[in-house]
């Protein structure tokens, strides 16, 4: 039954990933956990998926020159180190049979923090008026944390790095998204090949998700120009909040409502993307 939905699910999460620069794994991992896959399997599939969304979405941002290459280099190298530090922890948790509760709790803490930080009324820096001055030490620490979380939770690391790039390094949201997506590819590449040596994944499911990811991430990355920096930041905060609610419901053995909440928000985002696309097309038509 899941395979019938794998392609549209991959496409939808891919669009969200390309739009927010979060790799997609932080949405896919809890969905796979809610569907009954083991944490190691869910993490490995999500890392493969995040590789696909990140490279597809990053190409769009590279074309529009919304990448800070120096920051990308620091994030990528430190992030790859972080993934290797996390792998022994995940395998230990799985052997101890406490991986599910520990990973879910870590998700909840991170999602709560980032949801609050993104929805708080802090000043949003405009891309055109931004003065970029980046601390290499802060960037390396963000990369290490992103890589560690990436390999621990099976996410791209972007759902950690994007808020930190915005609030710590003070990057405009669009530059943070593009830089994060480019870094994620190298980070999750390391994590995936580390896991795939010891974990077997359902190939048909993985392939369908990846096909959807490649298409969806390009669509999502192309939609960022249709929204203001503040709207982009707020929509990401809401996404974190609903993901948090879905995981809390899972802990109370309410997996179906948790899945429905995530699906409904993703559907709402898709409707918003379609509305903005057609509005833009109509505006261009009347200007001709």
C-alpha positions, 0 to 999 in steps of 0.5 A: 500500500505504501509503494502506491504513495511513495512517488507522490510522497517523495515529490511532496517532501522533495518540494518542501525540502527544496523550498526550506533547504532542509534535505527532507529527511527530518520529515521522511524519518518520522513518517517511516518510523510512524509506518513501522520501519526500524530506526536504522532502516528509516535513517538509511533511506532518509539519508539516501533521500536527502542526498537526492533532494539536496543535490537537486535543490542546490543546482537551482540555488547555484544557478541563481547565485544564492550560495556562500561557498566559503560557508559551504566548505566549512559546513561540509567538512565539519559536517562529514566529521560529525556524521562519523562521530554519530554512527557508533551512538546510533548502533549502540542505541539500536543494540540496547533496544532504546533507539526509538525512545531516545531518537524520538525524544531528541527530535522533540527537543530540537523541533521545539527549540527551532519551532520557537526560534523561527516563529519568534519575532526576531529581525529578519535580514533582507538579502539585498541589504545584508552585510555578510561577515561569517565566523569560521569557528561558529560555522564549523560548530554548526557543521559538526552539530548538523552532521552529528544530528544528520547521522543520528536522526537520518536527516540532512542536517539542514533542519538544524543548520538553516535556523542556526545559519539565520540566527547565529551567522545572521544569514538572510533566509534564502542564502541560508537555504541555498548554502545549507542544501549544498552542504547537505549533499556532502554530509549525507553522502558520508553518512549514507555510505557509513550506514549502508554497509550494515543496514539493508533497505527496501530498494523499490521504496527507496527508488520511488522516493528518490525519483520523487525527491529529484523532481520535487526539490527543483520545484520547491527551490524555484518557489522561494522567490514567490515569498518574502524572507519573513514568510519563508521563516514563519512557514518553516517554524510552522513545519517544525511545530507540526512535525513535533506534534506528530512525534508526540502523538506517536509516543502516545501510540497515536501514529495515524493522527500523527501521519495525518497532521504531517500529510495535511500540512504538506498538502497545504504547502503544495496548494500554496505553491500551486496558488503562488505559481498560477498567480505569478503566471497570470501577473506575467501574462497581463504584463505582456 
